[in-house]
Amino acid sequence: MTTKAPAVGMGLILLALLVVIGWSVWTPPPLRFLTRADLPTCPPVSADQLAAAPQMVGGCLFDQRARREGAELVVTSMTDEGDKVRTYYRVVPQTAGLEVWSDMSGDRYGGGWEHQVCPEAVSLAALGTCQTA
C-alpha cells in the first residue's frame, strides 16, 4: 500500500513557496490609495510622451477646471528591465500643488508604493519640494 501524504505535503510546500514569492514581487495598493476621491481623469500618457511635451501633457492638471473639480493623470514608465511603473498625479480641488502616488509594485527589483504631496508644484517639470505623505 502506498501513501500519498509525501506528495501532498510537497505540493503544499510548493504552493506556499509560490504564494510567498508572488506576494513579495507584487505589493497591493495602500488603503488610502484605494479609497481616494474619484477625480476627472486626463488621458493616460507614457513617460516618453511626458518628456516630449510636459506642458501639453500636464496641462489638464493646471487649468482652472482642475483647480475647481480636481484631475488625475496617470503616467506609465518602464524600468530598465521592462517592468511597468505607474505614477498618479492628482490635483485635489481647493488644494495647492499636486498629490503624487507612485506604484512600483510591478518592479521586481524595487517594488512598493510611494505617496508624496508637492504643494509648490506649478507643472510636472517643476514639482518643487515634496513631502512623503
Backbone hydrogen bonds, N-H to C=O, Kabsch-Sander energy under -0.5 kcal/mol:
donor,donor_aa,acceptor,acceptor_aa,energy
8,V,4,K,-2.5
9,G,5,A,-2.9
10,M,6,P,-2.5
11,G,7,A,-2.1
12,L,8,V,-2.3
13,I,9,G,-2.2
14,L,10,M,-2.6
15,L,11,G,-2.5
16,A,12,L,-2.6
17,L,13,I,-2.4
18,L,14,L,-2.4
19,V,15,L,-2.3
20,V,16,A,-2.4
21,I,17,L,-2.7
22,G,18,L,-2.8
23,W,19,V,-2.7
24,S,20,V,-2.0
25,V,21,I,-1.3
26,W,22,G,-2.1
27,T,25,V,-0.5
33,F,30,P,-0.7
34,L,30,P,-2.1
35,T,31,L,-2.0
36,R,33,F,-1.3
42,C,72,E,-3.2
45,V,74,V,-2.2
47,A,76,T,-2.2
50,L,46,S,-2.1
51,A,47,A,-2.5
52,A,48,D,-1.9
53,A,49,Q,-1.9
57,V,53,A,-2.8
58,G,54,P,-2.3
59,G,55,Q,-0.6
60,C,57,V,-0.6
61,L,58,G,-1.9
62,F,58,G,-0.5
62,F,59,G,-1.2
67,R,63,D,-1.8
68,R,64,Q,-1.9
69,E,65,R,-3.7
70,G,65,R,-0.6
70,G,66,A,-2.0
71,A,91,V,-1.7
72,E,40,P,-1.8
73,L,89,Y,-2.8
75,V,73,L,-0.5
75,V,87,T,-2.8
76,T,45,V,-2.4
77,S,75,V,-0.5
77,S,85,V,-3.0
79,T,83,D,-2.6
82,G,79,T,-1.6
85,V,77,S,-2.6
86,R,103,D,-1.9
87,T,75,V,-2.7
88,Y,101,W,-3.4
89,Y,73,L,-3.0
89,Y,87,T,-0.7
90,R,88,Y,-0.5
90,R,99,E,-2.9
91,V,71,A,-2.9
92,V,90,R,-0.6
94,Q,67,R,-1.6
95,T,92,V,-1.5
98,L,118,C,-2.2
99,E,90,R,-2.7
100,V,116,Q,-3.1
101,W,88,Y,-2.4
102,S,114,E,-2.9
103,D,86,R,-3.7
103,D,101,W,-0.5
104,M,102,S,-0.9
104,M,112,G,-2.5
107,D,104,M,-1.8
108,R,106,G,-0.8
110,G,107,D,-0.9
111,G,104,M,-0.6
114,E,102,S,-1.9
116,Q,100,V,-2.9
117,V,131,Q,-2.7
118,C,98,L,-3.5
120,E,129,T,-0.6
121,A,118,C,-1.5
122,V,126,A,-2.3
123,S,126,A,-1.0
126,A,123,S,-0.5
131,Q,117,V,-2.7
133,A,115,H,-2.9
